[in-house]
Amino acid sequence: MILLAFIGSLEFYVIAFAVAIALVALMARPADKGEAQTLFARGVANEPSGEDGIVMTTDSDGRLEWTRHGVHLDTPDCQVNCAITVIDNDIKVIERKADDKLAEICHTDRDIHFSCLQALRPGRYHLYYEASWSGEWASGYIRIPTSLPKRLDVHM
């Protein structure tokens, strides 16, 4: 009888409401991110192939390679480098260019090939590629390792 009286009391509903709020807060909490790993890749300029976009591949060890097609550069000897940040299953690639400020400007298109020396663990990765110097970006996913090339469309 005392238990039934407690269940019907205001105190019971206040406690039940507080427990429900605590459970919702616990379930809505974002997952903890793992450690960040930063890698670097230097681009090698090649003659343009006439394609657009980014083509990514991996080898059997999990090393990531990609070619960015149709990159518009100010000088033919412009260096393009990437900083790759890996957190759990998220890969963020930031592309930067280093121009020779004293070189004469003559616009040229190139295909830039990048190769990441360090292997990534097997799995499916969410990928975000950003070239802030040109205002272009791409996103998608890639499975590591894979023998099939993954094509990403570049957006402005």
Biotite code that builds the C-alpha atoms (Angstrom):
import biotite.structure as struc

atoms = struc.array([
    struc.Atom([0.000, 0.000, 0.000], chain_id="A", res_id=1, res_name="MET", atom_name="CA", element="C"),
    struc.Atom([2.852, 2.393, 0.795], chain_id="A", res_id=2, res_name="ILE", atom_name="CA", element="C"),
    struc.Atom([4.453, 1.558, -2.560], chain_id="A", res_id=3, res_name="LEU", atom_name="CA", element="C"),
    struc.Atom([1.238, 2.429, -4.403], chain_id="A", res_id=4, res_name="LEU", atom_name="CA", element="C"),
    struc.Atom([0.996, 5.685, -2.495], chain_id="A", res_id=5, res_name="ALA", atom_name="CA", element="C"),
    struc.Atom([4.595, 6.563, -3.471], chain_id="A", res_id=6, res_name="PHE", atom_name="CA", element="C"),
    struc.Atom([3.981, 5.761, -7.162], chain_id="A", res_id=7, res_name="ILE", atom_name="CA", element="C"),
    struc.Atom([1.035, 8.129, -7.201], chain_id="A", res_id=8, res_name="GLY", atom_name="CA", element="C"),
    struc.Atom([2.925, 10.954, -5.446], chain_id="A", res_id=9, res_name="SER", atom_name="CA", element="C"),
    struc.Atom([4.495, 14.034, -6.982], chain_id="A", res_id=10, res_name="LEU", atom_name="CA", element="C"),
    struc.Atom([7.955, 13.026, -5.706], chain_id="A", res_id=11, res_name="GLU", atom_name="CA", element="C"),
    struc.Atom([7.871, 9.814, -7.753], chain_id="A", res_id=12, res_name="PHE", atom_name="CA", element="C"),
    struc.Atom([7.142, 11.707, -10.971], chain_id="A", res_id=13, res_name="TYR", atom_name="CA", element="C"),
    struc.Atom([9.864, 14.283, -10.253], chain_id="A", res_id=14, res_name="VAL", atom_name="CA", element="C"),
    struc.Atom([12.426, 11.495, -9.707], chain_id="A", res_id=15, res_name="ILE", atom_name="CA", element="C"),
    struc.Atom([11.232, 9.597, -12.808], chain_id="A", res_id=16, res_name="ALA", atom_name="CA", element="C"),
    struc.Atom([11.474, 12.787, -14.890], chain_id="A", res_id=17, res_name="PHE", atom_name="CA", element="C"),
    struc.Atom([15.021, 13.474, -13.629], chain_id="A", res_id=18, res_name="ALA", atom_name="CA", element="C"),
    struc.Atom([16.106, 9.907, -14.460], chain_id="A", res_id=19, res_name="VAL", atom_name="CA", element="C"),
    struc.Atom([14.554, 10.179, -17.945], chain_id="A", res_id=20, res_name="ALA", atom_name="CA", element="C"),
    struc.Atom([16.391, 13.477, -18.595], chain_id="A", res_id=21, res_name="ILE", atom_name="CA", element="C"),
    struc.Atom([19.679, 11.885, -17.455], chain_id="A", res_id=22, res_name="ALA", atom_name="CA", element="C"),
    struc.Atom([19.161, 8.911, -19.791], chain_id="A", res_id=23, res_name="LEU", atom_name="CA", element="C"),
    struc.Atom([18.391, 11.148, -22.778], chain_id="A", res_id=24, res_name="VAL", atom_name="CA", element="C"),
    struc.Atom([21.484, 13.265, -22.048], chain_id="A", res_id=25, res_name="ALA", atom_name="CA", element="C"),
    struc.Atom([23.622, 10.136, -21.799], chain_id="A", res_id=26, res_name="LEU", atom_name="CA", element="C"),
    struc.Atom([22.336, 8.766, -25.119], chain_id="A", res_id=27, res_name="MET", atom_name="CA", element="C"),
    struc.Atom([22.669, 12.108, -26.945], chain_id="A", res_id=28, res_name="ALA", atom_name="CA", element="C"),
    struc.Atom([26.284, 12.655, -25.899], chain_id="A", res_id=29, res_name="ARG", atom_name="CA", element="C"),
    struc.Atom([28.627, 12.615, -28.913], chain_id="A", res_id=30, res_name="PRO", atom_name="CA", element="C"),
    struc.Atom([31.062, 9.754, -29.194], chain_id="A", res_id=31, res_name="ALA", atom_name="CA", element="C"),
    struc.Atom([34.633, 10.326, -28.116], chain_id="A", res_id=32, res_name="ASP", atom_name="CA", element="C"),
    struc.Atom([37.007, 10.877, -31.020], chain_id="A", res_id=33, res_name="LYS", atom_name="CA", element="C"),
    struc.Atom([40.233, 8.933, -31.207], chain_id="A", res_id=34, res_name="GLY", atom_name="CA", element="C"),
    struc.Atom([43.687, 10.373, -31.608], chain_id="A", res_id=35, res_name="GLU", atom_name="CA", element="C"),
    struc.Atom([44.402, 12.520, -34.634], chain_id="A", res_id=36, res_name="ALA", atom_name="CA", element="C"),
    struc.Atom([47.115, 11.439, -37.022], chain_id="A", res_id=37, res_name="GLN", atom_name="CA", element="C"),
    struc.Atom([48.558, 13.979, -39.473], chain_id="A", res_id=38, res_name="THR", atom_name="CA", element="C"),
    struc.Atom([50.348, 12.877, -42.631], chain_id="A", res_id=39, res_name="LEU", atom_name="CA", element="C"),
    struc.Atom([51.816, 14.882, -45.491], chain_id="A", res_id=40, res_name="PHE", atom_name="CA", element="C"),
    struc.Atom([52.026, 14.283, -49.229], chain_id="A", res_id=41, res_name="ALA", atom_name="CA", element="C"),
    struc.Atom([53.857, 16.201, -51.924], chain_id="A", res_id=42, res_name="ARG", atom_name="CA", element="C"),
    struc.Atom([52.305, 16.536, -55.345], chain_id="A", res_id=43, res_name="GLY", atom_name="CA", element="C"),
    struc.Atom([54.039, 15.651, -58.586], chain_id="A", res_id=44, res_name="VAL", atom_name="CA", element="C"),
    struc.Atom([52.800, 17.615, -61.613], chain_id="A", res_id=45, res_name="ALA", atom_name="CA", element="C"),
    struc.Atom([52.084, 15.693, -64.812], chain_id="A", res_id=46, res_name="ASN", atom_name="CA", element="C"),
    struc.Atom([50.741, 16.671, -68.203], chain_id="A", res_id=47, res_name="GLU", atom_name="CA", element="C"),
    struc.Atom([46.950, 17.097, -68.203], chain_id="A", res_id=48, res_name="PRO", atom_name="CA", element="C"),
    struc.Atom([44.876, 14.112, -69.286], chain_id="A", res_id=49, res_name="SER", atom_name="CA", element="C"),
    struc.Atom([41.736, 16.091, -70.095], chain_id="A", res_id=50, res_name="GLY", atom_name="CA", element="C"),
    struc.Atom([39.753, 14.530, -67.237], chain_id="A", res_id=51, res_name="GLU", atom_name="CA", element="C"),
    struc.Atom([38.261, 16.318, -64.239], chain_id="A", res_id=52, res_name="ASP", atom_name="CA", element="C"),
    struc.Atom([37.913, 15.269, -60.628], chain_id="A", res_id=53, res_name="GLY", atom_name="CA", element="C"),
    struc.Atom([39.950, 13.227, -58.186], chain_id="A", res_id=54, res_name="ILE", atom_name="CA", element="C"),
    struc.Atom([40.749, 9.533, -58.626], chain_id="A", res_id=55, res_name="VAL", atom_name="CA", element="C"),
    struc.Atom([41.799, 7.733, -55.419], chain_id="A", res_id=56, res_name="MET", atom_name="CA", element="C"),
    struc.Atom([43.312, 4.261, -55.107], chain_id="A", res_id=57, res_name="THR", atom_name="CA", element="C"),
    struc.Atom([44.998, 2.218, -52.384], chain_id="A", res_id=58, res_name="THR", atom_name="CA", element="C"),
    struc.Atom([47.493, -0.583, -52.534], chain_id="A", res_id=59, res_name="ASP", atom_name="CA", element="C"),
    struc.Atom([47.246, -3.864, -50.635], chain_id="A", res_id=60, res_name="SER", atom_name="CA", element="C"),
    struc.Atom([49.171, -2.370, -47.690], chain_id="A", res_id=61, res_name="ASP", atom_name="CA", element="C"),
    struc.Atom([46.675, 0.489, -47.253], chain_id="A", res_id=62, res_name="GLY", atom_name="CA", element="C"),
    struc.Atom([48.750, 3.331, -48.707], chain_id="A", res_id=63, res_name="ARG", atom_name="CA", element="C"),
    struc.Atom([46.559, 6.000, -50.262], chain_id="A", res_id=64, res_name="LEU", atom_name="CA", element="C"),
    struc.Atom([47.330, 7.465, -53.693], chain_id="A", res_id=65, res_name="GLU", atom_name="CA", element="C"),
    struc.Atom([45.323, 9.951, -55.694], chain_id="A", res_id=66, res_name="TRP", atom_name="CA", element="C"),
    struc.Atom([45.488, 12.105, -58.781], chain_id="A", res_id=67, res_name="THR", atom_name="CA", element="C"),
    struc.Atom([43.719, 15.427, -59.013], chain_id="A", res_id=68, res_name="ARG", atom_name="CA", element="C"),
    struc.Atom([42.944, 16.129, -62.652], chain_id="A", res_id=69, res_name="HIS", atom_name="CA", element="C"),
    struc.Atom([42.660, 19.536, -64.289], chain_id="A", res_id=70, res_name="GLY", atom_name="CA", element="C"),
    struc.Atom([44.361, 21.668, -61.622], chain_id="A", res_id=71, res_name="VAL", atom_name="CA", element="C"),
    struc.Atom([44.692, 25.276, -62.813], chain_id="A", res_id=72, res_name="HIS", atom_name="CA", element="C"),
    struc.Atom([48.082, 26.667, -61.724], chain_id="A", res_id=73, res_name="LEU", atom_name="CA", element="C"),
    struc.Atom([49.634, 30.113, -62.167], chain_id="A", res_id=74, res_name="ASP", atom_name="CA", element="C"),
    struc.Atom([53.120, 28.818, -62.997], chain_id="A", res_id=75, res_name="THR", atom_name="CA", element="C"),
    struc.Atom([54.269, 25.480, -64.434], chain_id="A", res_id=76, res_name="PRO", atom_name="CA", element="C"),
    struc.Atom([56.678, 24.838, -61.535], chain_id="A", res_id=77, res_name="ASP", atom_name="CA", element="C"),
    struc.Atom([54.158, 25.552, -58.759], chain_id="A", res_id=78, res_name="CYS", atom_name="CA", element="C"),
    struc.Atom([54.371, 23.089, -55.839], chain_id="A", res_id=79, res_name="GLN", atom_name="CA", element="C"),
    struc.Atom([51.159, 21.533, -54.495], chain_id="A", res_id=80, res_name="VAL", atom_name="CA", element="C"),
    struc.Atom([51.216, 19.759, -51.121], chain_id="A", res_id=81, res_name="ASN", atom_name="CA", element="C"),
    struc.Atom([48.608, 18.088, -48.922], chain_id="A", res_id=82, res_name="CYS", atom_name="CA", element="C"),
    struc.Atom([48.132, 17.737, -45.184], chain_id="A", res_id=83, res_name="ALA", atom_name="CA", element="C"),
    struc.Atom([46.100, 14.620, -44.368], chain_id="A", res_id=84, res_name="ILE", atom_name="CA", element="C"),
    struc.Atom([44.382, 14.388, -40.983], chain_id="A", res_id=85, res_name="THR", atom_name="CA", element="C"),
    struc.Atom([42.996, 10.990, -39.957], chain_id="A", res_id=86, res_name="VAL", atom_name="CA", element="C"),
    struc.Atom([40.674, 10.750, -36.933], chain_id="A", res_id=87, res_name="ILE", atom_name="CA", element="C"),
    struc.Atom([39.018, 7.352, -36.467], chain_id="A", res_id=88, res_name="ASP", atom_name="CA", element="C"),
    struc.Atom([37.313, 6.701, -39.840], chain_id="A", res_id=89, res_name="ASN", atom_name="CA", element="C"),
    struc.Atom([37.417, 10.313, -41.049], chain_id="A", res_id=90, res_name="ASP", atom_name="CA", element="C"),
    struc.Atom([40.050, 11.560, -43.493], chain_id="A", res_id=91, res_name="ILE", atom_name="CA", element="C"),
    struc.Atom([40.406, 15.284, -44.165], chain_id="A", res_id=92, res_name="LYS", atom_name="CA", element="C"),
    struc.Atom([42.802, 16.332, -46.920], chain_id="A", res_id=93, res_name="VAL", atom_name="CA", element="C"),
    struc.Atom([43.808, 20.004, -47.117], chain_id="A", res_id=94, res_name="ILE", atom_name="CA", element="C"),
    struc.Atom([45.567, 20.968, -50.329], chain_id="A", res_id=95, res_name="GLU", atom_name="CA", element="C"),
    struc.Atom([47.981, 23.915, -50.372], chain_id="A", res_id=96, res_name="ARG", atom_name="CA", element="C"),
    struc.Atom([50.070, 25.415, -53.129], chain_id="A", res_id=97, res_name="LYS", atom_name="CA", element="C"),
    struc.Atom([53.414, 27.187, -52.933], chain_id="A", res_id=98, res_name="ALA", atom_name="CA", element="C"),
    struc.Atom([54.043, 29.599, -55.793], chain_id="A", res_id=99, res_name="ASP", atom_name="CA", element="C"),
    struc.Atom([57.335, 31.196, -56.640], chain_id="A", res_id=100, res_name="ASP", atom_name="CA", element="C"),
    struc.Atom([56.338, 34.851, -56.258], chain_id="A", res_id=101, res_name="LYS", atom_name="CA", element="C"),
    struc.Atom([59.134, 35.986, -58.601], chain_id="A", res_id=102, res_name="LEU", atom_name="CA", element="C"),
    struc.Atom([58.159, 33.653, -61.433], chain_id="A", res_id=103, res_name="ALA", atom_name="CA", element="C"),
    struc.Atom([56.316, 34.993, -64.429], chain_id="A", res_id=104, res_name="GLU", atom_name="CA", element="C"),
    struc.Atom([52.629, 34.116, -64.378], chain_id="A", res_id=105, res_name="ILE", atom_name="CA", element="C"),
    struc.Atom([51.598, 31.870, -67.238], chain_id="A", res_id=106, res_name="CYS", atom_name="CA", element="C"),
    struc.Atom([48.444, 29.926, -66.498], chain_id="A", res_id=107, res_name="HIS", atom_name="CA", element="C"),
    struc.Atom([48.654, 26.202, -67.059], chain_id="A", res_id=108, res_name="THR", atom_name="CA", element="C"),
    struc.Atom([46.591, 23.099, -66.319], chain_id="A", res_id=109, res_name="ASP", atom_name="CA", element="C"),
    struc.Atom([48.207, 20.055, -64.745], chain_id="A", res_id=110, res_name="ARG", atom_name="CA", element="C"),
    struc.Atom([47.308, 16.690, -63.250], chain_id="A", res_id=111, res_name="ASP", atom_name="CA", element="C"),
    struc.Atom([48.798, 16.418, -59.769], chain_id="A", res_id=112, res_name="ILE", atom_name="CA", element="C"),
    struc.Atom([49.641, 12.955, -58.374], chain_id="A", res_id=113, res_name="HIS", atom_name="CA", element="C"),
    struc.Atom([49.923, 12.464, -54.593], chain_id="A", res_id=114, res_name="PHE", atom_name="CA", element="C"),
    struc.Atom([51.159, 9.465, -52.647], chain_id="A", res_id=115, res_name="SER", atom_name="CA", element="C"),
    struc.Atom([50.803, 8.915, -48.895], chain_id="A", res_id=116, res_name="CYS", atom_name="CA", element="C"),
    struc.Atom([53.812, 7.014, -47.541], chain_id="A", res_id=117, res_name="LEU", atom_name="CA", element="C"),
    struc.Atom([52.165, 5.745, -44.363], chain_id="A", res_id=118, res_name="GLN", atom_name="CA", element="C"),
    struc.Atom([49.599, 2.949, -44.544], chain_id="A", res_id=119, res_name="ALA", atom_name="CA", element="C"),
    struc.Atom([46.110, 3.295, -43.066], chain_id="A", res_id=120, res_name="LEU", atom_name="CA", element="C"),
    struc.Atom([44.305, 0.497, -41.261], chain_id="A", res_id=121, res_name="ARG", atom_name="CA", element="C"),
    struc.Atom([41.687, -1.428, -43.265], chain_id="A", res_id=122, res_name="PRO", atom_name="CA", element="C"),
    struc.Atom([38.134, -0.084, -43.166], chain_id="A", res_id=123, res_name="GLY", atom_name="CA", element="C"),
    struc.Atom([35.682, 2.328, -44.732], chain_id="A", res_id=124, res_name="ARG", atom_name="CA", element="C"),
    struc.Atom([36.695, 5.968, -44.436], chain_id="A", res_id=125, res_name="TYR", atom_name="CA", element="C"),
    struc.Atom([34.676, 9.147, -44.873], chain_id="A", res_id=126, res_name="HIS", atom_name="CA", element="C"),
    struc.Atom([36.716, 11.517, -46.991], chain_id="A", res_id=127, res_name="LEU", atom_name="CA", element="C"),
    struc.Atom([36.681, 15.313, -47.271], chain_id="A", res_id=128, res_name="TYR", atom_name="CA", element="C"),
    struc.Atom([39.064, 17.010, -49.712], chain_id="A", res_id=129, res_name="TYR", atom_name="CA", element="C"),
    struc.Atom([39.529, 20.775, -49.635], chain_id="A", res_id=130, res_name="GLU", atom_name="CA", element="C"),
    struc.Atom([41.632, 23.059, -51.828], chain_id="A", res_id=131, res_name="ALA", atom_name="CA", element="C"),
    struc.Atom([40.924, 26.416, -50.203], chain_id="A", res_id=132, res_name="SER", atom_name="CA", element="C"),
    struc.Atom([43.328, 28.244, -52.507], chain_id="A", res_id=133, res_name="TRP", atom_name="CA", element="C"),
    struc.Atom([41.083, 27.421, -55.477], chain_id="A", res_id=134, res_name="SER", atom_name="CA", element="C"),
    struc.Atom([37.762, 27.252, -53.613], chain_id="A", res_id=135, res_name="GLY", atom_name="CA", element="C"),
    struc.Atom([37.215, 23.608, -54.609], chain_id="A", res_id=136, res_name="GLU", atom_name="CA", element="C"),
    struc.Atom([36.187, 20.646, -52.459], chain_id="A", res_id=137, res_name="TRP", atom_name="CA", element="C"),
    struc.Atom([35.106, 17.038, -52.773], chain_id="A", res_id=138, res_name="ALA", atom_name="CA", element="C"),
    struc.Atom([33.658, 14.476, -50.395], chain_id="A", res_id=139, res_name="SER", atom_name="CA", element="C"),
    struc.Atom([32.809, 10.808, -50.403], chain_id="A", res_id=140, res_name="GLY", atom_name="CA", element="C"),
    struc.Atom([34.059, 7.566, -48.939], chain_id="A", res_id=141, res_name="TYR", atom_name="CA", element="C"),
    struc.Atom([36.790, 5.080, -49.732], chain_id="A", res_id=142, res_name="ILE", atom_name="CA", element="C"),
    struc.Atom([37.322, 1.504, -48.641], chain_id="A", res_id=143, res_name="ARG", atom_name="CA", element="C"),
    struc.Atom([40.896, 0.573, -47.705], chain_id="A", res_id=144, res_name="ILE", atom_name="CA", element="C"),
    struc.Atom([42.366, -1.601, -49.156], chain_id="A", res_id=145, res_name="PRO", atom_name="CA", element="C"),
    struc.Atom([40.742, -1.711, -52.561], chain_id="A", res_id=146, res_name="THR", atom_name="CA", element="C"),
    struc.Atom([41.957, -2.335, -56.067], chain_id="A", res_id=147, res_name="SER", atom_name="CA", element="C"),
    struc.Atom([39.166, -0.333, -57.684], chain_id="A", res_id=148, res_name="LEU", atom_name="CA", element="C"),
    struc.Atom([39.744, 3.397, -58.223], chain_id="A", res_id=149, res_name="PRO", atom_name="CA", element="C"),
    struc.Atom([37.307, 5.766, -56.501], chain_id="A", res_id=150, res_name="LYS", atom_name="CA", element="C"),
    struc.Atom([36.314, 8.897, -58.428], chain_id="A", res_id=151, res_name="ARG", atom_name="CA", element="C"),
    struc.Atom([35.279, 12.057, -56.564], chain_id="A", res_id=152, res_name="LEU", atom_name="CA", element="C"),
    struc.Atom([33.639, 15.010, -58.288], chain_id="A", res_id=153, res_name="ASP", atom_name="CA", element="C"),
    struc.Atom([35.162, 18.382, -57.424], chain_id="A", res_id=154, res_name="VAL", atom_name="CA", element="C"),
    struc.Atom([32.749, 21.176, -56.471], chain_id="A", res_id=155, res_name="HIS", atom_name="CA", element="C"),
    struc.Atom([33.202, 24.932, -56.266], chain_id="A", res_id=156, res_name="MET", atom_name="CA", element="C"),
])
